[in-house]
Amino acid sequence: MTKESQESDSKAGADGTQLVTFLLKDEEFGFDIMSVQEIIRLPKMARLPHTPDYVEGVFNLRGAVLPIFDIRARFGMQREERTDRSRVLVIDVDGKQTGLLVDGVRQVTRVGRNEFEPPPATIRSATADYIDGVVKLNNGKRIIIALDARRVCAPNGIADVAASIAAAASQRPSSIDDAPDRVGTGNEGQSREGKVRQLVSFQVGQEEFAFPMEHVREILRLQTPKEVPGAPEHLSGVLTVRGNILPIVDLRRLLRHTSFAADLIAACRQASAEYKAWLELHESSPVKTDYQGALKASERLRRWLLAFNSSSQMLMETVAQVRGLNEEISKEANATLKFERDAATLDLLHGNLAARVRSIVAALHGFEEQVEKNIGEDQRIIVVDSNGFQLGLVVDHVNEVLGVQEDAIELPPDIAHQGGAILSGIARLDQGNRLILLLDTGNLLDRKKLVEISAIDQDGVPPAQLVQAAKKETDKGVNAEELQLVTFLLGKEEYGIPIAKIQEIDRLTNITKTPKAPRFVEGVTNLRGEVIPVLSTRALFSLDARVSDDRTRVIIVDLGGTKTGLVVDSVKEVLSISSRDIAAPPASISSGREEQFISGIAKVDNGKRMIVLLDVGRVLTRGEQGGLAAVSTIAS
């Protein structure tokens, strides 16, 4: 215990309290130790849309999803970059935990209640609302501002504290807890246990979101919509899809993110700036070339390149060029640091390294110029049902279709309901290391705006004419029905399976080989405690084997009563197709094995794109299905 702590202890009487003190810049603040559950380093967070600016996001703490407040922003102070000293205080108020981000934790100090003074009038009122008192120690040389944990952690500060007190007095729930959009009460956990919800997950920025599968109609490739005059910034415009008006919302704008292209360009420019700075230093003083600086720039760029992936061949070719140059720079800089060199050799190495740095800067500039035109190949439009309308949402990537246990989905923290309940839940996967934010499709766009947009079409055609045109189009097909498909690639060929036949789509995980299994059986894998066989779709179709990569997926289907995974090169999209655009398989393939599993050929874009439709129930013969069941039984 420090000398000043001992002094404080001696002053504290029976009414003494302990404060956990922390720093915000040079000022010292404190919370009563009884409200501090624990102190942790800054964890990995998922950011929440439509929350106050002081909300950093949410994180998983031993199975519970907690919000994190930046206490600087909470108090109207300027934000600071995180350092090794940054910590999160986990505050518990009436069983509800909140994380508070602070610059650094100082110590635990015992003080007496007689040492508390009211805050001086000079403290601005916004901050004074959160202050419990001011503690003066060491004859006033040390000042601690004691904070009221309840007020600091309430989403709306004093207003929420007053509301909660009034609610408790009348034995009625608060307005937040009583919100009809929030699913679940304390007794619903048992009924939810064991149930699985199908989610379509996707990426927007660094965060992973999802929609319930039952709300997703189809997934489209990105198209340029027709602008709507006077529309909100996040409404990109409208598209006409099969005679219906589809409002297109840019989720990045709705969630107040910068554009997808801007994010990539910013990361690219940062890497380029580091190399340019190194180049300027080298050119101003070539004798004292900073090889460590080159290595640091190379390592940061290597990590970014490792995480980058795109469907655009042009972007991936440029990235491959940058990666090759970056590896060469790393090798040469390392070699120069390890060995003594004579002056002539060093001059040569300096020149070679500088030339490669100039090349990589030029390649990064080329990447910047390509991004705007090509990044749209990665983006998709997810069509969802919203307030009785269909709504198209532009996302960065569609990740996968996955099954999540109901008891792994929690209600969002109360703070997520400030300004509109855009979140309906948070799914915790992989022991809480993966958080997926579930968006509420009913609260994405104002219903009144949807009604207005529904009366517009791309060319300004009156709604009545549009309906007649759509009716004529439908009449051509005479009771044409639509089929929802999940399409995937094997090499350059595109195949489709009716979405009703698919249980979920997962990333390729560890597969255990099984002895004496048929040639088309890759092995077995563990799917949430259930052992299922995994088949090589390439082997089934007599195609050459292919090394799996980040795009490889496993489509889970039912084959003869056995839950089975089909490995495919990549999943392309979800789309709806009219039955009139599906033709019977050509007679020329009717004599081969393909007759078993090809149910038709779908024609898309006026026949420019052909999709082979599969009948998954007939992919295997009866004998093969029996062998598959045996593999599953042995593995279990």
VOZA-420104 format. One record per residue (C-alpha): x, z, y; residue number from 0. Coordinates in steps of 0.25 Angstrom, whole numbers, plus 2048, in hexadecimal, padded with zeros to 3 digits. Layout:
<bators>
BATOR	X	Z	Y	nr
BATOR	X	Z	Y	NUM
...
</bators>
This chain:
<bators>
BATOR	X	Z	Y	nr
BATOR	800	800	800	0
BATOR	805	7FC	80E	1
BATOR	808	807	819	2
BATOR	7FC	802	821	3
BATOR	7F3	802	815	4
BATOR	7F7	811	812	5
BATOR	7F4	814	821	6
BATOR	7E6	80D	81F	7
BATOR	7E4	815	813	8
BATOR	7E7	822	81A	9
BATOR	7DD	81F	825	10
BATOR	7D2	81B	81B	11
BATOR	7C8	826	818	12
BATOR	7BE	826	80D	13
BATOR	7B7	81B	814	14
BATOR	7C3	812	813	15
BATOR	7C2	804	80F	16
BATOR	7CC	7F9	80A	17
BATOR	7CD	7EC	810	18
BATOR	7D3	7DF	80A	19
BATOR	7DA	7D9	816	20
BATOR	7DE	7CB	818	21
BATOR	7E3	7C2	823	22
BATOR	7DD	7B6	82B	23
BATOR	7E9	7B1	833	24
BATOR	7EF	7BE	839	25
BATOR	7E2	7C6	839	26
BATOR	7DF	7D0	82E	27
BATOR	7D1	7D2	828	28
BATOR	7CC	7DA	81D	29
BATOR	7C0	7DC	813	30
BATOR	7BC	7E9	80C	31
BATOR	7C3	7E9	7FF	32
BATOR	7B5	7EB	7F8	33
BATOR	7B1	7DD	7FC	34
BATOR	7BE	7D6	7F7	35
BATOR	7BC	7D2	7E8	36
BATOR	7CA	7CC	7E7	37
BATOR	7D4	7C3	7EE	38
BATOR	7D9	7B6	7E9	39
BATOR	7E1	7AA	7EC	40
BATOR	7D9	79E	7F2	41
BATOR	7D3	797	7E6	42
BATOR	7CE	789	7E3	43
BATOR	7C1	787	7EA	44
BATOR	7B6	77D	7EA	45
BATOR	7B1	77A	7F8	46
BATOR	7A2	77B	7FB	47
BATOR	79A	771	803	48
BATOR	792	775	80F	49
BATOR	797	783	811	50
BATOR	79D	789	81E	51
BATOR	7AB	786	822	52
BATOR	7B0	793	81E	53
BATOR	7AC	791	80F	54
BATOR	7B9	78C	808	55
BATOR	7B1	789	7FB	56
BATOR	7AF	790	7EE	57
BATOR	7B8	795	7E2	58
BATOR	7B6	79B	7D4	59
BATOR	7BA	7A9	7D2	60
BATOR	7B9	7AD	7C4	61
BATOR	7AC	7A6	7C2	62
BATOR	7A5	7A8	7CF	63
BATOR	7A5	79E	7DA	64
BATOR	7A9	7A4	7E8	65
BATOR	7A9	79E	7F6	66
BATOR	7B5	79F	7FE	67
BATOR	7B5	7A1	80D	68
BATOR	7C0	79E	817	69
BATOR	7C0	7AB	81F	70
BATOR	7C7	7A4	82A	71
BATOR	7BC	79A	82C	72
BATOR	7B2	7A5	82A	73
BATOR	7B7	7AC	836	74
BATOR	7B9	79F	83E	75
BATOR	7C8	79F	83D	76
BATOR	7D1	793	83B	77
BATOR	7D3	790	82C	78
BATOR	7E1	791	827	79
BATOR	7E8	78A	81B	80
BATOR	7E9	792	80E	81
BATOR	7F6	799	80B	82
BATOR	7FC	7A0	7FF	83
BATOR	7F6	7AD	806	84
BATOR	7E8	7A8	807	85
BATOR	7DE	7B0	7FE	86
BATOR	7D0	7B1	7FB	87
BATOR	7C9	7BE	7FC	88
BATOR	7BD	7BF	7F2	89
BATOR	7B2	7C7	7F9	90
BATOR	7A7	7CD	7F2	91
BATOR	79A	7D1	7FA	92
BATOR	78E	7D5	7F1	93
BATOR	793	7CE	7E5	94
BATOR	796	7C1	7EC	95
BATOR	7A4	7BC	7ED	96
BATOR	7AA	7B4	7F8	97
BATOR	7B9	7AF	7FA	98
BATOR	7BF	7B1	808	99
BATOR	7CB	7A9	80B	100
BATOR	7D6	7B1	813	101
BATOR	7E4	7AE	818	102
BATOR	7EA	7B9	810	103
BATOR	7E7	7C7	80A	104
BATOR	7EE	7D3	810	105
BATOR	7EB	7E0	809	106
BATOR	7E1	7EB	806	107
BATOR	7E0	7F5	811	108
BATOR	7D8	802	811	109
BATOR	7D1	806	81E	110
BATOR	7C8	810	822	111
BATOR	7BA	80D	828	112
BATOR	7BE	815	835	113
BATOR	7C9	80A	837	114
BATOR	7BE	7FF	838	115
BATOR	7BB	7FB	847	116
BATOR	7B0	7F1	84B	117
BATOR	7B5	7E3	84E	118
BATOR	7B9	7E1	85D	119
BATOR	7B0	7D9	866	120
BATOR	7BB	7CF	868	121
BATOR	7B9	7C9	859	122
BATOR	7B0	7BD	85A	123
BATOR	7A2	7C0	854	124
BATOR	7A3	7B6	849	125
BATOR	7AF	7BD	842	126
BATOR	7A9	7CB	846	127
BATOR	79D	7C9	83D	128
BATOR	7A6	7CA	831	129
BATOR	7AE	7D6	836	130
BATOR	7AC	7E4	830	131
BATOR	7B6	7EB	839	132
BATOR	7C4	7EB	83F	133
BATOR	7CF	7F4	838	134
BATOR	7DB	7F9	840	135
BATOR	7E7	7FE	839	136
BATOR	7F5	803	83D	137
BATOR	7F0	807	84A	138
BATOR	7EA	7F9	84D	139
BATOR	7F6	7F1	849	140
BATOR	7EE	7EB	83D	141
BATOR	7E0	7E6	83E	142
BATOR	7D7	7E3	833	143
BATOR	7C9	7DC	835	144
BATOR	7C0	7E1	82A	145
BATOR	7B6	7D7	826	146
BATOR	7A8	7D8	820	147
BATOR	7A8	7D1	813	148
BATOR	799	7CF	812	149
BATOR	799	7C8	81F	150
BATOR	7A5	7BF	81D	151
BATOR	7A0	7BA	80F	152
BATOR	792	7B8	813	153
BATOR	790	7A9	815	154
BATOR	78A	7AA	823	155
BATOR	790	7B7	827	156
BATOR	788	7C1	82E	157
BATOR	77B	7B9	82C	158
BATOR	77C	7B9	81D	159
BATOR	780	7C8	81D	160
BATOR	773	7CB	825	161
BATOR	76B	7C2	81C	162
BATOR	770	7C8	80F	163
BATOR	76D	7D6	814	164
BATOR	75F	7D2	818	165
BATOR	75D	7CC	80B	166
BATOR	761	7D8	803	167
BATOR	758	7E1	80C	168
BATOR	74C	7D9	808	169
BATOR	751	7D7	7FA	170
BATOR	74F	7C8	7FB	171
BATOR	75A	7BE	7F8	172
BATOR	762	7B7	804	173
BATOR	75F	7A9	808	174
BATOR	76B	7A4	801	175
BATOR	769	7AA	7F4	176
BATOR	75A	7A6	7F4	177
BATOR	75D	797	7F7	178
BATOR	754	78F	7ED	179
BATOR	760	785	7EB	180
BATOR	768	78F	7E4	181
BATOR	767	78F	7D5	182
BATOR	767	79C	7CD	183
BATOR	765	7AB	7CE	184
BATOR	76C	7B6	7C7	185
BATOR	764	7B4	7BA	186
BATOR	766	7A5	7B8	187
BATOR	774	7A6	7B3	188
BATOR	76F	7A8	7A4	189
BATOR	766	79D	7A4	190
BATOR	771	793	7AA	191
BATOR	77B	797	7A0	192
BATOR	77E	78C	796	193
BATOR	777	781	79D	194
BATOR	77F	775	7A2	195
BATOR	77E	76D	7AF	196
BATOR	782	75F	7B0	197
BATOR	78A	75D	7BD	198
BATOR	790	750	7C3	199
BATOR	79D	755	7CA	200
BATOR	7A4	74E	7D5	201
BATOR	7AF	74F	7DF	202
BATOR	7AE	750	7EE	203
BATOR	7BC	754	7F4	204
BATOR	7C2	75F	7ED	205
BATOR	7B5	765	7E8	206
BATOR	7AD	762	7DB	207
BATOR	79E	761	7DC	208
BATOR	793	75E	7D3	209
BATOR	784	75A	7D2	210
BATOR	77B	75E	7C6	211
BATOR	77A	752	7BD	212
BATOR	76B	751	7BE	213
BATOR	76C	74F	7CD	214
BATOR	775	743	7CC	215
BATOR	76F	735	7CB	216
BATOR	77B	72C	7CA	217
BATOR	789	72A	7CF	218
BATOR	78C	71E	7D7	219
BATOR	799	717	7DC	220
BATOR	79C	719	7EB	221
BATOR	795	70F	7F4	222
BATOR	794	70D	803	223
BATOR	786	712	808	224
BATOR	77E	70D	813	225
BATOR	780	716	81F	226
BATOR	773	71E	824	227
BATOR	773	71F	833	228
BATOR	772	72E	838	229
BATOR	775	733	82A	230
BATOR	77E	740	828	231
BATOR	78D	73E	827	232
BATOR	78D	741	818	233
BATOR	782	736	815	234
BATOR	78A	72A	813	235
BATOR	77E	721	812	236
BATOR	774	71B	808	237
BATOR	775	712	7FC	238
BATOR	76A	70A	7F5	239
BATOR	76B	70D	7E6	240
BATOR	761	706	7DD	241
BATOR	757	705	7E8	242
BATOR	758	713	7ED	243
BATOR	75F	719	7F9	244
BATOR	76A	722	7F6	245
BATOR	770	72B	801	246
BATOR	77F	72C	800	247
BATOR	785	73A	804	248
BATOR	795	73B	805	249
BATOR	797	749	7FF	250
BATOR	7A4	74A	806	251
BATOR	79D	749	813	252
BATOR	792	752	80F	253
BATOR	79C	75D	80A	254
BATOR	7A4	75B	817	255
BATOR	7B0	755	810	256
BATOR	7B9	74A	815	257
BATOR	7B8	73D	80E	258
BATOR	7BE	73A	801	259
BATOR	7C7	730	806	260
BATOR	7CB	739	812	261
BATOR	7CF	744	808	262
BATOR	7D8	73A	800	263
BATOR	7DE	734	80D	264
BATOR	7E1	742	812	265
BATOR	7E8	746	805	266
BATOR	7F0	739	805	267
BATOR	7F4	73B	814	268
BATOR	7F9	749	811	269
BATOR	802	744	806	270
BATOR	807	738	80F	271
BATOR	80A	741	81B	272
BATOR	813	74A	812	273
BATOR	81B	73E	80E	274
BATOR	81C	739	81C	275
BATOR	821	746	821	276
BATOR	82B	746	816	277
BATOR	82F	738	81A	278
BATOR	831	73B	829	279
BATOR	83A	747	825	280
BATOR	842	73E	81C	281
BATOR	844	733	827	282
BATOR	847	73D	832	283
BATOR	852	744	829	284
BATOR	855	73C	81C	285
BATOR	861	745	819	286
BATOR	858	751	817	287
BATOR	84C	74B	80F	288
BATOR	842	755	80B	289
BATOR	840	752	7FC	290
BATOR	838	75F	7FA	291
BATOR	82E	75A	804	292
BATOR	82D	74D	7FD	293
BATOR	82A	754	7F0	294
BATOR	81F	75D	7F6	295
BATOR	818	751	7FC	296
BATOR	81A	74A	7EE	297
BATOR	814	756	7E7	298
BATOR	808	757	7F0	299
BATOR	805	748	7EF	300
BATOR	807	749	7E0	301
BATOR	7FC	753	7DF	302
BATOR	7F2	74B	7E7	303
BATOR	7F5	73E	7DF	304
BATOR	7F2	746	7D2	305
BATOR	7E5	74A	7D7	306
BATOR	7E1	73D	7DC	307
BATOR	7D8	734	7D4	308
BATOR	7CF	728	7D8	309
BATOR	7C7	71D	7D2	310
BATOR	7CE	713	7DC	311
BATOR	7D8	70B	7D5	312
BATOR	7DF	708	7E2	313
BATOR	7E0	716	7E6	314
BATOR	7E5	71A	7D9	315
BATOR	7F0	70F	7D9	316
BATOR	7F4	714	7E7	317
BATOR	7F5	722	7E2	318
BATOR	7FD	71E	7D6	319
BATOR	807	717	7E0	320
BATOR	808	724	7E8	321
BATOR	80A	72C	7DC	322
BATOR	815	724	7D7	323
BATOR	81C	725	7E4	324
BATOR	81A	734	7E5	325
BATOR	820	736	7D8	326
BATOR	82C	72E	7DB	327
BATOR	82E	737	7E8	328
BATOR	82D	743	7E0	329
BATOR	837	73F	7D6	330
BATOR	841	73A	7E1	331
BATOR	840	747	7E9	332
BATOR	842	750	7DD	333
BATOR	84E	748	7D8	334
BATOR	854	749	7E6	335
BATOR	852	758	7E7	336
BATOR	858	75B	7D9	337
BATOR	865	753	7DA	338
BATOR	871	752	7E3	339
BATOR	872	744	7EA	340
BATOR	87D	73D	7F2	341
BATOR	879	739	800	342
BATOR	877	72A	7FC	343
BATOR	86E	72D	7F0	344
BATOR	866	737	7F9	345
BATOR	864	72C	804	346
BATOR	85F	723	7F9	347
BATOR	855	72D	7F4	348
BATOR	851	731	802	349
BATOR	84E	722	804	350
BATOR	846	720	7F7	351
BATOR	83E	72C	7F9	352
BATOR	83A	729	807	353
BATOR	836	71B	803	354
BATOR	82D	720	7F8	355
BATOR	827	72A	802	356
BATOR	824	71E	80B	357
BATOR	81D	717	800	358
BATOR	815	723	7FC	359
BATOR	810	725	80A	360
BATOR	80C	716	80B	361
BATOR	805	717	7FD	362
BATOR	7FD	723	802	363
BATOR	7F9	71C	80F	364
BATOR	7F4	710	806	365
BATOR	7EC	71B	7FE	366
BATOR	7E5	71F	80B	367
BATOR	7E1	711	80E	368
BATOR	7DB	70F	801	369
BATOR	7D3	71C	800	370
BATOR	7C7	719	809	371
BATOR	7C5	70C	801	372
BATOR	7C7	710	7F3	373
BATOR	7C3	71F	7F2	374
BATOR	7B4	71B	7F0	375
BATOR	7B7	717	7E2	376
BATOR	7B8	726	7DF	377
BATOR	7AC	72A	7E6	378
BATOR	79E	72A	7E0	379
BATOR	78F	72C	7E5	380
BATOR	788	736	7DD	381
BATOR	779	734	7DE	382
BATOR	771	741	7DD	383
BATOR	762	745	7DF	384
BATOR	760	74D	7EC	385
BATOR	753	751	7F1	386
BATOR	74B	746	7EA	387
BATOR	755	73C	7EF	388
BATOR	762	736	7E9	389
BATOR	76F	738	7F1	390
BATOR	77C	732	7EF	391
BATOR	788	73B	7F1	392
BATOR	796	735	7F2	393
BATOR	7A1	73E	7EB	394
BATOR	7B0	73C	7E9	395
BATOR	7B0	73B	7DA	396
BATOR	7A6	73E	7CF	397
BATOR	7AD	748	7C5	398
BATOR	7A5	74A	7B9	399
BATOR	797	74E	7B3	400
BATOR	799	75B	7AC	401
BATOR	790	766	7A6	402
BATOR	791	774	7AC	403
BATOR	78B	781	7A7	404
BATOR	781	786	7B0	405
BATOR	787	794	7B0	406
BATOR	794	78D	7B6	407
BATOR	78C	789	7C2	408
BATOR	78B	794	7CE	409
BATOR	783	794	7DA	410
BATOR	78B	790	7E6	411
BATOR	78F	79C	7EF	412
BATOR	786	7A0	7FA	413
BATOR	78F	799	805	414
BATOR	78C	78C	7FE	415
BATOR	77E	78C	803	416
BATOR	781	78D	812	417
BATOR	77D	780	819	418
BATOR	775	77B	80C	419
BATOR	776	77D	7FD	420
BATOR	77E	771	7FA	421
BATOR	784	778	7EE	422
BATOR	77B	77B	7E2	423
BATOR	786	782	7DA	424
BATOR	795	783	7D6	425
BATOR	799	780	7C7	426
BATOR	7A5	787	7C2	427
BATOR	7AD	780	7B7	428
BATOR	7BB	782	7B1	429
BATOR	7BA	792	7B3	430
BATOR	7B7	790	7C1	431
BATOR	7C3	787	7C4	432
BATOR	7B9	77B	7C7	433
BATOR	7AE	77D	7D0	434
BATOR	7A3	772	7D2	435
BATOR	79A	773	7DE	436
BATOR	78C	76E	7DA	437
BATOR	785	767	7E6	438
BATOR	776	769	7E8	439
BATOR	770	75A	7E9	440
BATOR	764	75F	7F0	441
BATOR	76C	764	7FC	442
BATOR	776	759	7FF	443
BATOR	76D	751	809	444
BATOR	762	755	811	445
BATOR	754	750	80B	446
BATOR	74F	74B	818	447
BATOR	75C	742	81A	448
BATOR	75A	73D	80B	449
BATOR	74B	739	80F	450
BATOR	750	732	81B	451
BATOR	75B	72A	813	452
BATOR	751	726	808	453
BATOR	74A	71D	812	454
BATOR	757	715	815	455
BATOR	75E	70A	80D	456
BATOR	76B	704	80F	457
BATOR	766	6F8	816	458
BATOR	75B	6FF	81E	459
BATOR	750	6F9	815	460
BATOR	743	701	817	461
BATOR	740	70B	80B	462
BATOR	733	703	807	463
BATOR	73B	6F6	805	464
BATOR	746	6FE	7FE	465
BATOR	73C	704	7F4	466
BATOR	736	6F6	7F1	467
BATOR	744	6F0	7EF	468
BATOR	747	6FC	7E5	469
BATOR	73A	6FA	7DE	470
BATOR	73D	6EB	7DC	471
BATOR	74A	6EE	7D7	472
BATOR	744	6F8	7CD	473
BATOR	739	6EE	7C9	474
BATOR	744	6E4	7C4	475
BATOR	748	6EE	7BA	476
BATOR	73A	6F1	7B5	477
BATOR	73A	700	7B2	478
BATOR	749	700	7B3	479
BATOR	74F	70E	7AF	480
BATOR	75C	713	7B4	481
BATOR	767	719	7AB	482
BATOR	771	723	7B0	483
BATOR	77F	720	7AB	484
BATOR	78D	727	7AB	485
BATOR	797	71C	7AB	486
BATOR	7A5	71D	7A6	487
BATOR	7B1	714	7A4	488
BATOR	7BA	710	798	489
BATOR	7C5	708	79E	490
BATOR	7BE	6FE	7A8	491
BATOR	7B1	6FE	7A0	492
BATOR	7A5	706	7A5	493
BATOR	79B	70D	79B	494
BATOR	78F	715	79E	495
BATOR	787	721	797	496
BATOR	779	725	79B	497
BATOR	77B	732	7A3	498
BATOR	770	739	79A	499
BATOR	77A	737	78E	500
BATOR	785	73F	795	501
BATOR	786	74E	795	502
BATOR	792	74F	79E	503
BATOR	79F	748	7A3	504
BATOR	7AC	750	7A2	505
BATOR	7BB	74E	7A5	506
BATOR	7C4	74C	799	507
BATOR	7C9	75A	795	508
BATOR	7D2	75E	789	509
BATOR	7CE	757	77C	510
BATOR	7D2	75D	76F	511
BATOR	7D5	752	764	512
BATOR	7CD	754	757	513
BATOR	7D4	74F	749	514
BATOR	7CE	744	741	515
BATOR	7C4	740	74D	516
BATOR	7BF	732	74E	517
BATOR	7C8	729	757	518
BATOR	7BE	72A	763	519
BATOR	7BE	739	763	520
BATOR	7C8	73E	76E	521
BATOR	7C6	74D	769	522
BATOR	7BD	758	76E	523
BATOR	7BC	760	77B	524
BATOR	7B6	76D	780	525
BATOR	7AA	76B	789	526
BATOR	7A6	779	78E	527
BATOR	7A8	77F	780	528
BATOR	7A3	774	778	529
BATOR	7AC	76B	770	530
BATOR	7A8	75D	771	531
BATOR	7AF	750	76C	532
BATOR	7B5	746	775	533
BATOR	7B5	737	772	534
BATOR	7BD	72C	778	535
BATOR	7B4	722	77D	536
BATOR	7BF	718	77E	537
BATOR	7C1	719	76F	538
BATOR	7B2	718	76C	539
BATOR	7B3	70B	774	540
BATOR	7C0	706	76D	541
BATOR	7C7	706	77B	542
BATOR	7D6	70A	77D	543
BATOR	7D9	719	77F	544
BATOR	7DC	71D	78D	545
BATOR	7E3	72A	793	546
BATOR	7D9	733	799	547
BATOR	7DA	736	7A8	548
BATOR	7D3	73D	7B4	549
BATOR	7C7	734	7B3	550
BATOR	7C5	735	7A4	551
BATOR	7B7	73C	7A1	552
BATOR	7B0	741	794	553
BATOR	7A1	73D	794	554
BATOR	799	748	78C	555
BATOR	78E	741	783	556
BATOR	786	745	777	557
BATOR	78A	73C	76B	558
BATOR	781	73F	75F	559
BATOR	77F	74D	763	560
BATOR	78D	750	766	561
BATOR	792	753	774	562
BATOR	79D	749	776	563
BATOR	7A7	745	781	564
BATOR	7AA	736	783	565
BATOR	7B7	734	78A	566
BATOR	7B7	729	795	567
BATOR	7C1	723	79F	568
BATOR	7B9	728	7AB	569
BATOR	7AA	72A	7AF	570
BATOR	7A6	720	7BA	571
BATOR	798	724	7BF	572
BATOR	78A	727	7BD	573
BATOR	780	71C	7C1	574
BATOR	771	718	7BE	575
BATOR	76F	70A	7B9	576
BATOR	761	703	7B7	577
BATOR	75E	700	7A9	578
BATOR	75C	6F1	7AD	579
BATOR	76B	6F1	7B0	580
BATOR	76E	6F5	7A1	581
BATOR	770	6E9	797	582
BATOR	771	6EA	788	583
BATOR	77F	6E9	782	584
BATOR	783	6DB	780	585
BATOR	780	6D5	772	586
BATOR	78F	6D2	770	587
BATOR	792	6E1	76E	588
BATOR	786	6E4	765	589
BATOR	78E	6E3	758	590
BATOR	799	6ED	75B	591
BATOR	79A	6FC	75C	592
BATOR	797	6FB	76B	593
BATOR	789	6F9	767	594
BATOR	788	707	764	595
BATOR	78A	70D	771	596
BATOR	788	702	77C	597
BATOR	77A	703	781	598
BATOR	77A	6F9	78C	599
BATOR	782	6F3	798	600
BATOR	77F	6F8	7A6	601
BATOR	780	6EE	7B1	602
BATOR	784	6F4	7BF	603
BATOR	786	6ED	7CC	604
BATOR	77F	6E0	7C8	605
BATOR	787	6E0	7BB	606
BATOR	795	6E1	7C1	607
BATOR	797	6EE	7BA	608
BATOR	793	6F0	7AC	609
BATOR	792	6FD	7A5	610
BATOR	791	6FF	796	611
BATOR	786	709	792	612
BATOR	789	712	786	613
BATOR	780	719	77D	614
BATOR	788	725	77A	615
BATOR	77F	729	76E	616
BATOR	784	71D	767	617
BATOR	793	71D	76B	618
BATOR	796	723	75D	619
BATOR	791	71F	74F	620
BATOR	78A	72A	747	621
BATOR	796	72C	73F	622
BATOR	79F	72D	74B	623
BATOR	795	737	751	624
BATOR	796	73F	744	625
BATOR	7A5	73F	745	626
BATOR	7A4	744	754	627
BATOR	79B	74F	750	628
BATOR	7A5	753	745	629
BATOR	7B0	753	750	630
BATOR	7A8	75C	759	631
BATOR	7A5	766	74E	632
BATOR	7B3	767	749	633
BATOR	7B8	769	757	634
BATOR	7AE	774	759	635
</bators>
